[in-house]
Amino acid sequence: MPKMTFFNLPDHKRKKLIDAAEKEFARVALFEASIANIVKTAGIPRGSFYQYFQDKEDLYFYLLDKKLDESKRYFVSILDHHNGDIFEAMVDMYHKFLVMMPDEEEHNFIKNALLYATNKVENSFTSIFDSTYDNNHYYKVIESINREKLKVKEDEDLLSILQVMSAVAFHNIIVKLSNKLSDDEATEQFKVQMELLKHGVYQET
């Protein structure tokens, strides 16, 4: 997390630093990103950077989590729209996530995050269903699920299902970017996988 000195900055200075960081992380992956480039673009001394963030990783995950927060908040409303159907909601959410990247810089930022994903990056993407990240949001999701058609009823089992679904979504976005699939192609592929999860692969005996 940023240090308090960052939040105490005037809005225009904070925005200038964030814009510079986004530009650098859209240009290259985290491990190649340069603090020197960020501070040069932002027009601040290098020493000032460390008054705001511990290191470039600290800044990077602040930006990534901030971008993903919008999707997390949006999921509950999508779930309500689909009357608590987690599979319909997840497909809708997946498609909306793809089209919510408004410009090339935003797209490249997410692309670099996914194509050079670490365990910490994956955790950021799948934290939508992790109570340790946002307990209040987690319970809103759990309470909004329609359990009538589900074989499992316990919160712990629902959480396991949601985590599997989010892992599949995470993998599919990587495949989409790696194979340069269109949004529609990637969404159709994701629908198939959600149907397999929904109905299972074993025949009823």
C-alpha atoms as one frame of an Amber mdcrd trajectory, in Angstrom:
protein
   0.000   0.000   0.000   1.141   3.585  -0.627   2.488   5.570   2.294   0.327
   8.297   3.807   2.523  10.941   2.161   1.171   9.774  -1.211  -2.453  10.287
  -0.156  -1.540  13.693   1.256  -0.354  14.890  -2.152  -2.519  17.379  -4.053
  -4.805  15.584  -6.503  -2.990  16.814  -9.619   0.413  15.628  -8.346  -0.970
  12.260  -7.337  -2.610  11.869 -10.751   0.600  12.807 -12.545   2.524  10.081
 -10.703  -0.199   7.490 -11.332  -0.371   8.380 -15.037   3.412   8.036 -15.328
   3.347   4.644 -13.607   0.504   3.364 -15.772   2.373   4.414 -18.882   5.499
   2.531 -17.769   3.642  -0.629 -16.701   1.739  -0.604 -19.989   5.032  -0.346
 -21.876   6.723  -3.303 -20.162   6.077  -5.958 -17.536   6.733  -5.280 -13.858
  10.169  -6.915 -13.796  11.346  -4.689 -16.668   9.732  -1.471 -15.468  12.014
   1.389 -14.472  11.493   3.721 -11.530  13.786   6.141 -13.364  11.291   6.310
 -16.255   8.363   6.795 -13.889   9.920   9.683 -11.944  11.206  11.308 -15.138
   7.726  11.239 -16.716   6.114  12.381 -13.463   8.693  15.168 -13.056   9.636
  14.285  -9.479  12.986  13.505  -7.804  13.752   9.804  -7.389  13.994  10.292
  -3.630  10.409  11.541  -3.557   9.212   8.256  -5.040  10.330   6.373  -1.932
   8.423   8.815   0.245   5.258   7.576  -1.455   5.928   3.893  -2.190   8.250
   1.244  -0.823   9.317   0.108  -4.298   7.956  -0.305  -7.826   6.112  -3.501
  -6.846   4.262  -1.592  -4.138   3.121   0.971  -6.724   2.302  -1.706  -9.298
  -0.023  -3.716  -7.070  -1.687  -0.560  -5.820  -2.582   0.260  -9.437  -3.582
  -3.302 -10.320  -5.827  -3.741  -7.277  -7.382  -0.332  -7.894  -8.260  -1.350
 -11.456  -9.735  -4.661 -10.294 -11.776  -3.084  -7.494 -14.301  -1.779 -10.011
 -14.879  -5.302 -11.323 -15.296  -6.650  -7.784 -17.919  -4.075  -6.899 -19.692
  -4.657 -10.188 -19.997  -8.418  -9.690 -22.672  -8.170  -6.978 -24.915  -6.071
  -9.231 -24.412  -8.558 -12.086 -25.235 -11.433  -9.739 -28.449  -9.671  -8.688
 -29.309  -9.026 -12.358 -29.064 -12.777 -13.042 -31.169 -13.637  -9.982 -28.234
 -15.146  -8.136 -27.165 -17.531 -10.930 -23.397 -17.683 -10.427 -22.700 -19.252
 -13.820 -24.657 -16.682 -15.824 -23.173 -13.915 -13.709 -19.624 -15.166 -14.180
 -19.958 -15.349 -17.981 -21.446 -11.848 -18.033 -18.689 -10.578 -15.737 -16.001
 -12.201 -17.883 -17.273 -10.501 -21.031 -17.695  -7.139 -19.319 -14.157  -7.338
 -17.938 -12.823  -7.688 -21.484 -14.745  -4.694 -22.800 -14.078  -2.557 -19.705
 -10.485  -1.967 -20.841 -11.171   1.361 -22.537  -7.947   2.158 -24.336  -4.692
   0.679 -25.584  -2.723   1.694 -22.493  -5.246   0.044 -20.170  -5.244  -3.060
 -22.357  -1.452  -3.272 -22.359  -1.284  -2.814 -18.587  -3.629  -5.789 -18.038
  -1.943  -7.775 -20.798   1.493  -7.378 -19.209   0.061  -8.290 -15.802  -1.416
 -11.519 -17.159   1.237 -12.665 -19.616   3.944 -12.274 -16.978   1.722 -13.357
 -14.110   3.156 -14.310 -10.749   1.286 -15.947  -7.913   0.719 -12.495  -6.420
  -0.784 -11.225  -9.691  -3.118 -14.234  -9.853  -4.159 -13.604  -6.249  -5.096
 -10.024  -7.166  -7.283 -11.214 -10.032  -8.994 -13.966  -8.053  -9.371 -11.989
  -4.807 -12.975 -11.182  -5.773 -13.918 -14.350  -3.865 -11.377 -14.150  -1.061
 -12.726 -13.080   2.328  -9.235 -12.118   3.515  -9.123  -9.281   0.941 -12.547
  -7.765   1.494 -14.740  -9.500   4.050 -17.736  -7.245   3.443 -17.686  -7.791
  -0.323 -17.233 -11.548   0.119 -20.382 -11.861   2.240 -22.374  -9.736  -0.198
 -21.460 -12.198  -2.954 -22.267 -15.260  -0.848 -25.623 -13.831   0.248 -26.597
 -12.952  -3.334 -26.149 -16.486  -4.695 -29.288 -18.450  -5.536 -28.647 -21.856
  -3.969 -31.871 -23.559  -5.083 -30.344 -25.251  -8.142 -26.984 -25.991  -6.555
 -26.024 -29.313  -5.028 -23.906 -27.559  -2.425 -25.364 -25.265   0.203 -22.609
 -24.504   2.697 -20.692 -21.230   2.395 -17.350 -23.047   2.360 -18.429 -25.223
  -0.596 -19.768 -22.208  -2.471 -16.469 -20.445  -1.944 -14.597 -23.432  -3.416
 -16.826 -23.363  -6.511 -16.320 -19.622  -6.948 -12.558 -19.968  -6.605 -12.503
 -22.685  -9.286 -14.586 -20.489 -11.586 -12.345 -17.463 -11.065  -9.236 -19.604
 -11.728 -10.771 -20.763 -15.018 -11.591 -17.150 -15.913  -8.035 -16.062 -15.085
  -6.574 -18.808 -17.280  -8.955 -17.996 -20.128  -7.984 -14.344 -20.220  -4.332
 -15.388 -20.503  -5.239 -17.750 -23.377  -7.231 -14.952 -25.037  -4.270 -12.575
 -24.912  -1.685 -15.211 -25.869  -3.692 -16.481 -28.845  -5.082 -13.049 -29.757
  -8.683 -14.214 -29.583 -11.480 -11.719 -30.089 -13.679 -10.815 -27.111 -16.520
 -12.888 -28.599 -14.303 -15.923 -29.242 -12.912 -15.810 -25.714 -16.394 -15.394
 -24.213 -17.790 -18.362 -26.159 -14.874 -20.509 -25.024 -15.497 -19.442 -21.433
 -19.217 -20.253 -21.752 -18.376 -23.817 -22.759 -16.151 -24.268 -19.749 -18.763
 -22.803 -17.410 -21.338 -25.225 -18.834 -18.999 -28.132 -18.089 -18.643 -26.935
 -14.510 -22.366 -26.351 -14.230 -23.476 -29.761 -15.468 -20.421 -31.842 -14.640
 -18.694 -34.380 -16.860 -19.930 -37.638 -15.291 -23.172 -39.174 -16.491 -25.847
 -39.689 -13.880 -26.064 -43.352 -12.822
